[in-house]
């Protein structure tokens, strides 16, 4: 299993897009996307300094553009899974076929501008809490009126909220924990961003998403999302909801991911994956920062998928579990059955009740990959729907 990951805000570096502009068509693509995002992506990715590219309104479309540019040079049809951190989810959603690239760039522009505007309404900030017992850290964050905006795994939780609350947390850190203030404009992924969520929702309402063509993990709870409309709703809600990257990495482990490619600007997510999955087996990782890294990324994809021949092949779309629980396939469906888009093919029994599993494409039910009462994790493949290419 191979995953392509799209990083979020804070991973950018001055000039990181400069080497990519040597590739044919890249500058023209960036200028087109600049018109959609309302910022000069060529300038920001090449000559802008660190202060300029840490501006939320500029950073967010820049990061999404960088991920999509690099992915254009990879055989993405051979990649079964994508995920993104925070604004990186917009890039991941585009790579999974939920959004056109232009829609992802436009939403990133709106998201960045509106979150920057929300930050200006009230003085807020963020601080990384490194180490400590997770339960004690969460209790301390709540006690100071703050929110756990990012739960990144690998012993890192980011607190966000009012500046006086952050000061009190720094003065009284949880046991064995270290507090580092982050140079950000405000409390992202908290209720302070409600105006930005409302503005983004208004724009997103005009988009018609498609269902994902590969496994797409959500920051909301680490689960795989089968339906485009649901993913678009999650992307909007994520502006005020915590980023649960810890749960995304747990799903990567549950699915047995053995290879990871992090799109540019790469390094942050690779480091989290290495630290979090060291007990279950660290996957082979390629950090894709310049075009010089493309051969290694393509090689990793080829070794995970095998070489393609020249004969036509059957391609399958995989239906994945939307939640953790036990799987119950529909009693009247057998392999070889004709499925229609949206048809219920079973459900996952969870502690909160049954969650329906539906086919996100029409075709033959080629193979059950999970059976009656099998325990399943979010994102775990349940069935294959086949079709001729």
C-alpha positions in Angstrom: 0.0 0.0 0.0 1.4 3.4 -1.1 0.3 6.8 0.2 0.9 10.3 -1.1 0.7 13.0 1.5 0.2 16.8 1.1 1.7 19.0 3.8 0.1 21.9 5.5 0.9 25.4 6.7 4.3 25.9 8.4 6.1 23.6 6.0 6.9 26.3 3.4 10.4 27.6 2.8 11.6 30.7 0.8 12.3 29.8 -2.8 11.1 26.2 -2.6 9.3 26.4 -5.9 12.2 27.8 -7.9 13.6 24.5 -9.3 10.1 23.5 -10.4 9.8 26.4 -12.7 12.4 24.9 -15.0 9.8 22.2 -16.0 7.9 23.1 -19.2 4.5 24.7 -18.6 5.0 25.2 -14.8 5.2 28.9 -14.8 2.2 29.3 -17.1 0.2 27.0 -14.8 1.2 29.0 -11.7 0.1 32.3 -13.4 -3.3 30.8 -14.2 -3.7 29.5 -10.7 -2.5 32.9 -9.3 -5.5 34.5 -11.1 -7.8 32.1 -9.3 -6.2 32.4 -5.9 -5.8 36.2 -6.0 -2.1 36.1 -5.1 1.2 35.9 -7.2 2.2 32.3 -6.7 5.3 32.7 -8.9 6.6 35.5 -6.8 5.7 33.7 -3.5 7.3 30.4 -4.5 10.5 31.9 -5.8 11.7 35.3 -4.4 9.4 36.1 -1.4 11.0 36.0 2.0 10.0 34.0 5.0 7.8 36.8 6.5 5.9 37.2 3.3 5.1 33.5 2.8 4.0 33.0 6.4 1.0 35.2 5.7 -2.0 32.9 5.9 -3.7 34.4 2.9 -0.6 33.7 0.8 0.6 30.5 2.3 -2.5 28.4 1.8 -2.9 28.6 -2.0 0.9 28.4 -2.4 1.0 25.0 -0.6 -1.9 23.6 -2.5 -0.4 24.7 -5.8 3.0 23.2 -4.9 1.5 19.8 -4.2 -0.6 19.7 -7.3 2.3 20.9 -9.5 4.6 18.1 -8.2 1.9 15.4 -8.5 1.4 16.2 -12.2 4.8 14.6 -12.7 3.9 11.3 -11.0 1.9 8.4 -12.2 -0.9 9.1 -9.8 -3.2 6.4 -11.3 -1.0 3.9 -9.6 -1.4 5.6 -6.1 -4.1 4.0 -4.0 -4.3 6.5 -1.1 -4.0 10.2 -0.5 -4.2 12.4 2.6 -3.3 16.0 3.5 -2.6 17.9 6.7 -4.9 20.9 7.3 -5.0 23.0 4.0 -3.1 20.1 2.4 -6.5 18.3 2.4 -7.5 20.5 -0.5 -4.6 19.2 -2.5 -5.3 15.6 -1.4 -9.0 16.0 -2.4 -8.0 17.2 -5.9 -5.5 14.3 -6.3 -8.3 11.9 -5.3 -10.6 13.3 -8.0 -13.0 15.0 -5.6 -12.2 18.5 -6.8 -10.7 19.9 -10.1 -7.3 21.5 -9.5 -8.9 24.9 -10.2 -11.5 24.5 -7.5 -8.9 23.4 -4.9 -6.8 26.5 -5.7 -9.8 28.8 -5.5 -10.9 27.3 -2.2 -7.4 27.6 -0.8 -7.4 31.3 -1.8 -10.7 31.9 -0.1 -9.8 29.8 2.9 -6.5 31.7 3.4 -8.0 35.2 3.1 -10.9 34.5 5.3 -8.9 32.8 8.0 -6.5 35.7 8.0 -9.4 38.1 8.4 -10.8 36.0 11.3 -7.4 36.2 13.0 -7.6 40.0 12.9 -10.9 40.0 14.9 -9.4 39.0 18.2 -5.8 38.5 19.4 -5.3 34.7 19.5 -2.4 32.3 18.9 -1.1 28.8 19.0 1.5 26.8 20.9 3.0 23.4 20.5 2.9 21.1 23.5 5.7 18.6 23.1 5.8 15.5 25.3 3.9 14.8 28.5 1.0 12.4 29.1 -1.6 13.1 26.3 -4.6 13.0 28.7 -2.8 15.4 31.1 -1.9 17.7 28.2 -5.5 17.8 26.9 -6.8 18.5 30.5 -4.3 21.4 30.9 -5.3 22.9 27.5 -9.0 22.7 28.5 -8.3 24.1 32.0 -6.9 27.3 30.4 -9.8 27.8 28.1 -7.8 26.7 25.0 -8.5 24.2 22.3 -6.4 21.2 21.0 -6.3 22.5 17.4 -3.8 19.9 16.1 -3.2 16.4 17.4 -0.2 15.5 15.3 0.8 12.3 17.0 4.5 11.6 17.9 4.0 13.4 21.2 2.8 16.7 19.7 -0.4 18.5 20.5 -1.0 22.1 19.4 -3.0 24.3 21.7 -4.8 27.4 20.4 -6.9 30.2 21.8 -6.7 33.5 23.6 -3.2 34.9 24.2 -3.6 35.1 28.0 -4.6 31.4 28.1 -1.5 30.5 26.1 0.6 32.5 28.6 -0.9 30.6 31.5 -0.2 27.3 29.8 3.4 28.2 29.2 3.7 29.3 32.9 2.2 26.0 34.1 3.1 23.3 31.6 1.9 19.8 32.1 4.4 17.4 33.6 7.3 16.4 31.3 5.9 18.7 28.6 7.6 21.6 26.8 5.7 24.6 25.4 6.8 26.3 22.2 4.9 29.3 20.9 4.2 29.2 17.2 4.6 32.2 14.9 1.1 32.2 13.5 -1.6 34.8 13.0 -4.3 33.3 15.2 -6.1 30.2 16.6 -6.6 28.1 13.5 -9.0 25.0 13.7 -10.9 26.5 16.6 -14.3 28.3 17.0 -12.4 31.6 16.5 -12.4 30.7 12.8 -16.2 30.5 12.5 -16.5 33.6 10.2 -14.0 31.9 7.8 -15.9 28.6 7.9 -19.1 30.5 7.0 -17.4 32.3 4.1 -15.8 29.2 2.8 -19.1 27.3 3.0 -20.7 30.0 0.8 -18.2 29.5 -2.0 -18.0 25.7 -1.6 -21.8 25.5 -2.1 -21.3 26.3 -5.8 -19.0 23.4 -6.4 -20.1 20.0 -7.6 -17.6 17.4 -6.2 -17.1 13.9 -7.5 -16.6 10.8 -5.4 -13.0 9.9 -4.8 -11.2 7.5 -7.2 -8.8 6.4 -4.5 -8.7 6.1 -0.7 -8.9 9.6 0.8 -8.4 10.1 4.5 -10.1 12.9 6.4 -8.4 15.0 9.2 -11.7 15.1 11.0 -11.4 11.5 12.3 -8.8 9.7 10.2 -11.4 7.8 8.3 -11.7 7.2 4.6 -14.4 9.2 2.8 -16.3 7.5 0.0 -18.5 10.4 -1.2 -17.4 13.7 -2.7 -20.2 15.8 -1.2 -19.3 14.5 2.3 -15.6 15.3 1.8 -16.4 18.9 0.6 -18.5 19.3 3.8 -15.6 18.1 5.9 -13.2 20.4 4.2 -15.4 23.3 5.2 -15.9 22.1 8.7 -12.2 21.5 9.1 -11.6 25.3 9.4 -12.9 25.2 13.0 -12.4 21.5 13.8 -9.2 20.0 15.2 -6.8 18.4 12.8 -6.5 14.7 13.8 -3.4 13.8 12.0 -2.7 11.2 14.7 -5.8 9.3 13.6 -4.8 9.6 9.9 -1.4 8.0 10.8 -3.2 5.3 12.7 -5.2 4.5 9.6 -2.0 4.4 7.6 -0.7 1.8 10.0 -4.0 -0.1 10.0 -3.9 -0.3 6.2 -0.4 -1.6 6.3 1.1 1.3 4.3 4.6 0.4 3.3 5.5 3.4 1.1 5.0 7.2 1.5 5.7 10.1 -0.8 5.4 13.6 0.7 4.7 16.3 -1.8 6.6 19.6 -1.6 7.5 21.3 0.6 8.3 17.9 2.1 9.7 16.9 5.4 7.3 17.7 8.2 4.8 14.9 7.6 7.6 12.4 6.9 9.1 13.2 10.3 5.8 12.6 12.0 5.2 9.3 10.2 8.7 8.1 11.1 8.3 8.9 14.8 4.7 7.7 15.1 5.0 4.4 13.1 8.4 3.3 14.4 6.7 0.7 16.6 4.6 -0.8 13.8 7.2 -0.5 11.0 8.3 2.7 9.4 7.3 2.8 5.7 9.8 3.6 3.0 9.6 7.4 2.5 10.5 9.7 -0.3 10.4 13.5 0.4 9.7 15.2 -2.9 11.2 18.7 -2.7 12.7 19.3 -6.2 12.4 17.7 -9.6 15.6 15.8 -8.8 13.6 13.7 -6.4 11.1 12.6 -9.0 13.0 9.5 -10.1 13.0 8.2 -6.6 9.3 8.9 -6.2 8.5 7.2 -9.5 10.6 4.2 -8.6 8.8 3.8 -5.3 5.4 3.8 -7.1 6.6 1.3 -9.7 8.0 -1.1 -7.0 4.6 -0.9 -5.1 2.5 -1.5 -8.2 4.7 -3.5 -10.6 5.4 -2.6 -14.2 2.4 -2.2 -16.5 2.3 -4.2 -19.7 0.9 -3.1 -23.0 -2.2 -5.3 -22.8 -5.5 -3.8 -21.7 -6.1 -4.4 -18.0 -9.0 -4.6 -15.7 -9.1 -1.7 -13.3 -10.9 -1.9 -10.0 -12.4 0.7 -7.8 -12.3 -0.2 -4.1 -15.1 0.5 -1.6 -13.5 1.2 1.8 -14.9 1.2 5.3 -16.1 4.6 6.6 -15.6 3.7 10.2 -14.1 1.2 12.7 -16.3 -1.7 13.7 -17.4 -5.1 12.2 -18.6 -5.5 8.6 -21.9 -7.0 7.6 -22.3 -7.3 3.8 -25.7 -7.1 2.3 -27.3 -10.6 2.5 -28.7 -10.4 -1.1 -25.4 -9.5 -2.8 -23.0 -12.1 -4.2 -19.8 -11.7 -6.2 -20.7 -11.0 -9.8 -23.7 -8.9 -8.9 -24.4 -5.7 -10.9 -24.1 -2.6 -8.7 -25.4 0.9 -9.3 -23.9 4.1 -7.9 -25.2 4.8 -4.4 -26.4 1.2 -3.8 -26.0 0.0 -0.2 -23.7 -3.0 -0.1 -23.6 -3.5 3.6 -22.9 -1.7 6.9 -20.3 -1.4 9.6 -21.5 -2.0 13.1 -20.0 0.6 15.4 -20.5 1.6 19.0 -22.6 4.6 17.8 -24.7 2.3 15.6 -24.6 1.0 12.0 -22.9 3.0 9.3 -24.0 2.3 5.7 -21.5 1.3 3.1 -22.5 2.3 -0.4 -21.0 1.8 -3.9 -19.5 5.0 -5.2 -19.5 3.7 -8.8 -21.5 1.3 -10.9 -20.1 -2.0 -12.2 -19.7 -5.7 -11.1 -19.1 -6.7 -7.6 -15.9 -8.4 -8.4 -14.7 -9.5 -5.0 -15.6 -9.2 -1.3 -12.4 -8.1 0.6 -14.1 -8.4 4.0 -16.8 -10.8 5.2 -19.5 -11.2 7.8 -18.4 -10.0 11.2 -14.8 -9.2 10.1 -13.3 -6.4 12.2 -12.5 -3.4 10.0 -10.6 -0.1 10.4 -11.4 3.2 8.7 -10.2 3.2 5.2 -9.9 -0.6 5.0 -10.9 -2.0 1.6 -14.2 -3.9 1.7 -15.0 -4.8 -1.9 -13.8 -4.4 -5.4 -16.0 -3.0 -8.2 -14.5 -3.9 -11.6 -14.5 -2.4 -15.1 -12.6 -2.7 -18.4 -10.0 -0.1 -19.3 
